[in-house]
Amino acid sequence: MPLLYAINGACSPPAGLLWGKQPQKANLDMADEPNFYISRRRRVAAWSVHLFTASGGVFGLLTFYAIYLQQYVLAFWFMGAAILVDSVDGVLARRAQTKVAAPRVDGALLDNILDYVNYVTAPAFFLLVSGMLPPIWNIVGTSAIMLASAYQFTQPEAKTEDHFFKGFPSYWNIIVFYLFFWQTPPWANLVIVLVLVVLVFVPIKYVYPSRMDYLTHNRWLRRAMLVATLLWGVATAALLWLYPETNSALVILSILYALIYIGLSVYRTFRPIEPLPRGPRRNVIAERLEHLRKLRQRRWPFRRRH
């Protein structure tokens, strides 16, 4: 019976057929490890990851509140917390296999919603009310940010198959931080914002910091880039901690990483690399079915528990 249910396309057999309780449905399309039965521990882990991702919305709300109170440095700390959540939740989701263990929540959709809030709406509101853009033109500049980013977020190829961002990837919170830190004039800020809005539509491939499989085949270089990203984050946080004071070494480190990031992005746009050849993929579904067939041959007690 379990074989018949699996072969006919059902995600799991009826309650009690194997283990005596209703099994959690699993997504057999997952290539990593399709499972017929999801343990409570795995379900809790998957839902915990979704909750962790959703906490980015709380940090977004606190960002708006800090901007409303004109506590701009505090607002950047909340933006940084949201960036931290966004940086690691994808790795956690893949490890917890949220698509299998908690399939009722679309993690990708949740992530995109929160990214638009934290990377676009919050920094645009910051620019709108902080006086960093010229009067009247602040509405024009922030409206351009919202519209261009809405276009980018709805593009199927906003994240390419080789794990790059296509077009300027709406790092508006980081841009606003640099404009605030350097105290650049409002008209210069407007020009920078409008140039970046245009770059949203230019098909340059920007490095995805947490997915660098196609940046280089050399794993040590990928690790070096990851370490550089972490150092940039530490340097930027230190600059925010020292504000309004500054530190030349931290500024150089932060700017150097930004230049490396831009240079690698442009280089890989015109010089992409081919994926490494991989061996034949395991047919894990067939292996699971074979395992169940052997269990039946041993006549295990697959009876319903009352």
Phi, psi and omega per residue, in radians:
M1 nan -0.812 3.126
P2 -1.015 -0.655 3.132
L3 -1.124 -0.703 -3.121
L4 -1.131 -0.730 3.134
Y5 -1.137 -0.738 -3.124
A6 -1.181 -0.739 -3.121
I7 -1.148 -0.621 -3.139
N8 -1.308 -0.034 3.044
G9 1.767 -0.018 3.124
A10 -1.275 2.574 -3.125
C11 -1.334 -0.469 -3.137
S12 -2.740 2.644 3.109
P13 -1.307 3.001 -3.124
P14 -1.072 2.871 -3.089
A15 -1.019 2.373 3.014
G16 1.388 -0.033 -3.073
L17 -1.149 -0.622 -3.132
L18 -1.952 -1.061 -2.962
W19 -1.836 0.048 3.040
G20 1.549 0.091 3.089
K21 -2.566 2.854 -3.095
Q22 -1.163 2.009 3.132
P23 -1.342 2.667 3.092
Q24 -1.327 2.382 3.125
K25 -1.184 2.474 -3.137
A26 -2.110 2.711 3.136
N27 -1.586 1.876 -3.083
L28 -1.319 -0.115 3.103
D29 -1.405 -0.199 3.116
M30 -1.187 2.232 -3.068
A31 -1.461 -0.341 -3.015
D32 -1.298 -0.960 -3.094
E33 -2.788 1.374 3.107
P34 -1.190 2.191 -3.085
N35 -2.071 2.509 3.088
F36 -1.445 -0.445 -3.059
Y37 -2.353 2.186 -3.103
I38 -1.826 2.127 -3.133
S39 -1.250 2.790 3.117
R40 -1.067 -0.655 3.141
R41 -1.067 -0.740 3.136
R42 -1.211 -0.641 3.094
R43 -1.124 -0.737 3.111
V44 -1.097 -0.728 3.127
A45 -1.094 -0.762 -3.123
A46 -1.138 -0.783 3.114
W47 -1.167 -0.538 3.086
S48 -1.148 -0.659 3.089
V49 -1.136 -0.754 3.091
H50 -1.059 -0.707 3.113
L51 -1.135 -0.703 3.091
F52 -1.070 -0.767 3.093
T53 -1.061 -0.763 -3.120
A54 -1.135 -0.402 3.108
S55 -1.089 -0.359 3.044
G56 -1.044 -0.540 3.077
G57 -1.166 -0.612 3.084
V58 -1.136 -0.760 3.115
F59 -1.144 -0.574 3.057
G60 -1.123 -0.750 3.104
L61 -1.082 -0.751 3.116
L62 -1.147 -0.545 3.064
T63 -1.092 -0.810 3.113
F64 -1.077 -0.704 -3.121
Y65 -1.145 -0.717 3.115
A66 -1.144 -0.674 3.083
I67 -1.122 -0.722 3.108
Y68 -1.030 -0.645 3.119
L69 -1.453 0.012 -3.095
Q70 1.074 0.503 3.024
Q71 -1.664 1.343 -2.948
Y72 -1.218 -0.648 3.111
V73 -1.127 -0.740 3.090
L74 -1.078 -0.666 3.108
A75 -1.048 -0.680 3.118
F76 -1.179 -0.581 3.081
W77 -1.124 -0.715 3.095
F78 -1.171 -0.656 3.051
M79 -1.062 -0.734 3.130
G80 -1.106 -0.673 3.093
A81 -1.108 -0.693 3.103
A82 -1.136 -0.671 3.098
I83 -1.122 -0.711 3.127
L84 -1.070 -0.772 3.108
V85 -1.057 -0.798 -3.102
D86 -1.169 -0.467 -3.081
S87 -1.302 -0.520 -3.021
V88 -1.960 -0.243 -3.049
D89 -1.195 -0.522 3.106
G90 -1.135 -0.739 3.100
V91 -1.107 -0.762 3.133
L92 -1.128 -0.674 -3.132
A93 -1.133 -0.691 3.127
R94 -1.194 -0.655 3.118
R95 -1.208 -0.681 -3.135
A96 -1.431 -0.141 -3.120
Q97 0.903 1.016 -3.068
T98 -1.102 -0.503 3.127
K99 -1.160 -0.419 3.124
V100 -1.677 -0.824 -3.003
A101 -1.455 -0.387 3.110
A102 -2.481 1.120 -2.997
P103 -1.274 -0.194 -3.113
R104 -1.297 -0.250 3.104
V105 -1.886 2.194 3.085
D106 -1.468 1.686 -3.072
G107 -1.093 -0.646 3.138
A108 -1.141 -0.732 3.109
L109 -1.132 -0.766 3.103
L110 -1.038 -0.749 -3.134
D111 -1.114 -0.729 3.142
N112 -1.155 -0.698 3.114
I113 -1.063 -0.827 -3.110
L114 -1.213 -0.591 3.080
D115 -1.105 -0.710 3.135
Y116 -1.146 -0.616 3.100
V117 -1.200 -0.846 -2.979
N118 -1.482 -0.558 -3.092
Y119 -1.662 -0.303 -3.054
V120 -2.117 -1.084 -2.999
T121 -1.152 -0.820 -3.108
A122 -1.087 -0.875 3.103
P123 -1.147 -0.566 3.084
A124 -1.136 -0.726 3.074
F125 -1.113 -0.650 3.076
F126 -1.006 -0.854 -3.139
L127 -1.141 -0.583 -3.075
L128 -1.162 -0.693 -2.977
V129 -1.876 -0.134 -3.018
S130 -1.598 -0.114 -3.107
G131 1.399 0.242 -3.124
M132 -1.440 -0.182 3.040
L133 -2.082 2.682 -3.132
P134 -1.074 2.631 3.093
P135 -0.975 2.591 -3.069
I136 1.220 -0.871 3.132
W137 -1.194 -0.338 3.083
N138 -1.106 -0.605 3.083
I139 -1.188 -0.711 3.135
V140 -1.112 -0.846 -3.092
G141 -1.112 -0.803 -3.114
T142 -1.243 -0.579 3.071
S143 -1.143 -0.675 3.091
A144 -1.096 -0.683 3.096
I145 -1.064 -0.838 -3.084
M146 -1.107 -0.773 -3.069
L147 -1.236 -0.794 -3.136
A148 -1.113 -0.711 -3.131
S149 -1.225 -0.606 3.071
A150 -1.087 -0.694 3.079
Y151 -1.081 -0.818 -3.083
Q152 -1.129 -0.741 -3.086
F153 -1.145 -0.360 -3.104
T154 -1.746 0.111 3.126
Q155 -1.497 2.300 3.130
P156 -1.055 -0.499 -3.106
E157 -1.798 0.395 3.074
A158 -1.041 -0.624 2.973
K159 -2.022 2.030 -3.023
T160 -1.304 2.922 -3.132
E161 -1.127 -0.449 3.110
D162 -1.667 0.392 2.981
H163 1.124 0.922 2.965
F164 -2.212 2.766 2.961
F165 -1.526 2.379 3.110
K166 -1.774 2.026 -3.009
G167 1.514 2.843 3.141
F168 -0.944 2.146 -2.930
P169 -1.479 0.625 3.003
S170 0.965 0.760 3.027
Y171 -1.446 0.899 -3.019
W172 -1.211 -0.529 3.108
N173 -1.143 -0.647 3.103
I174 -1.232 -0.705 3.110
I175 -1.076 -0.800 3.139
V176 -1.086 -0.642 3.103
F177 -1.052 -0.822 -3.126
Y178 -1.142 -0.713 3.105
L179 -1.102 -0.700 3.118
F180 -1.195 -0.741 -3.088
F181 -1.150 -0.732 -3.112
W182 -1.472 -0.180 3.131
Q183 0.935 0.810 3.131
T184 -1.223 2.673 -3.104
P185 -1.091 2.659 -3.097
P186 -1.002 -0.704 -3.116
W187 -1.200 -0.636 3.062
A188 -1.125 -0.700 3.090
N189 -1.058 -0.721 -3.136
L190 -1.092 -0.764 3.132
V191 -1.081 -0.776 3.132
I192 -1.065 -0.779 -3.139
V193 -1.070 -0.803 -3.102
L194 -1.172 -0.634 3.084
V195 -1.102 -0.760 3.139
L196 -1.181 -0.584 3.062
V197 -1.063 -0.750 3.102
V198 -1.104 -0.696 -3.115
L199 -1.143 -0.317 3.043
V200 -1.030 -0.581 -3.069
F201 -1.647 -0.059 3.117
V202 -1.580 2.158 -2.994
P203 -1.340 0.971 2.987
I204 -1.507 2.426 -3.128
K205 -1.627 2.045 -3.116
Y206 -1.736 2.472 -3.078
V207 -1.077 2.362 3.034
Y208 -1.613 1.840 -2.951
P209 -0.999 -0.521 -3.114
S210 -1.746 0.023 3.111
R211 -2.372 1.494 -3.011
M212 -1.970 0.544 -3.119
D213 -1.085 -0.589 -3.083
Y214 -1.807 0.183 3.040
L215 -1.327 -0.756 3.083
T216 -2.812 2.646 3.084
H217 -1.425 -0.235 -3.137
N218 -1.407 1.962 -3.069
R219 -1.152 -0.491 3.120
W220 -1.206 -0.633 3.073
L221 -1.191 -0.652 3.078
R222 -1.113 -0.730 3.107
R223 -1.143 -0.649 3.107
A224 -1.111 -0.691 3.104
M225 -1.158 -0.665 3.098
L226 -1.128 -0.747 3.101
V227 -1.101 -0.716 3.111
A228 -1.082 -0.663 3.102
T229 -1.120 -0.735 3.115
L230 -1.130 -0.719 3.111
L231 -1.125 -0.668 3.076
W232 -1.077 -0.745 3.127
G233 -1.086 -0.730 3.118
V234 -1.147 -0.749 -3.134
A235 -1.114 -0.727 3.141
T236 -1.159 -0.721 3.086
A237 -1.113 -0.665 3.120
A238 -1.154 -0.689 3.087
L239 -1.091 -0.692 3.106
L240 -1.167 -0.654 3.118
W241 -1.132 -0.664 -3.099
L242 -1.407 -0.296 -3.057
Y243 -0.973 2.370 0.178
P244 -1.485 -0.002 3.019
E245 -1.292 2.988 -3.125
T246 -2.509 3.004 3.122
N247 -2.467 2.113 -3.022
S248 -1.107 -0.649 -3.130
A249 -1.133 -0.730 3.120
L250 -1.171 -0.659 3.106
V251 -1.112 -0.780 3.134
I252 -1.080 -0.770 3.141
L253 -1.086 -0.746 -3.126
S254 -1.148 -0.781 -3.126
I255 -1.221 -0.666 3.141
L256 -1.062 -0.744 3.108
Y257 -1.107 -0.728 3.141
A258 -1.065 -0.706 3.124
L259 -1.172 -0.718 3.100
I260 -1.090 -0.751 -3.138
Y261 -1.058 -0.807 -3.133
I262 -1.143 -0.756 -3.130
G263 -1.077 -0.781 3.122
L264 -1.139 -0.652 3.140
S265 -1.117 -0.821 3.132
V266 -1.134 -0.723 -3.124
Y267 -1.079 -0.821 -3.115
R268 -1.255 -0.355 3.055
T269 -1.127 -0.721 -3.093
F270 -1.705 -0.262 3.116
R271 -2.281 1.205 3.131
P272 -1.236 2.781 3.112
I273 -1.972 2.661 3.116
E274 -1.459 2.591 3.107
P275 -1.180 2.610 3.096
L276 -1.176 2.462 3.093
P277 -1.134 2.424 -3.131
R278 -2.045 2.666 3.115
G279 -1.237 3.032 3.135
P280 -1.079 2.406 -3.117
R281 -1.336 2.461 3.108
R282 -1.207 2.406 3.039
N283 -1.523 1.439 -3.017
V284 -1.207 -0.493 3.107
I285 -1.158 -0.796 3.116
A286 -1.090 -0.662 3.117
E287 -1.124 -0.681 3.126
R288 -1.156 -0.737 3.110
L289 -1.099 -0.718 3.111
E290 -1.098 -0.672 3.104
H291 -1.095 -0.733 3.112
L292 -1.145 -0.656 3.123
R293 -1.093 -0.715 3.130
K294 -1.161 -0.635 3.093
L295 -1.091 -0.711 3.125
R296 -1.146 -0.644 3.124
Q297 -1.120 -0.500 3.102
R298 -1.427 -0.065 3.103
R299 1.021 0.928 3.036
W300 -1.234 2.636 -3.057
P301 -1.328 1.449 3.121
F302 -1.517 1.112 -3.134
R303 -1.975 2.696 -3.098
R304 -1.269 2.359 3.073
R305 -1.615 2.439 -3.129
H306 -1.940 nan nan
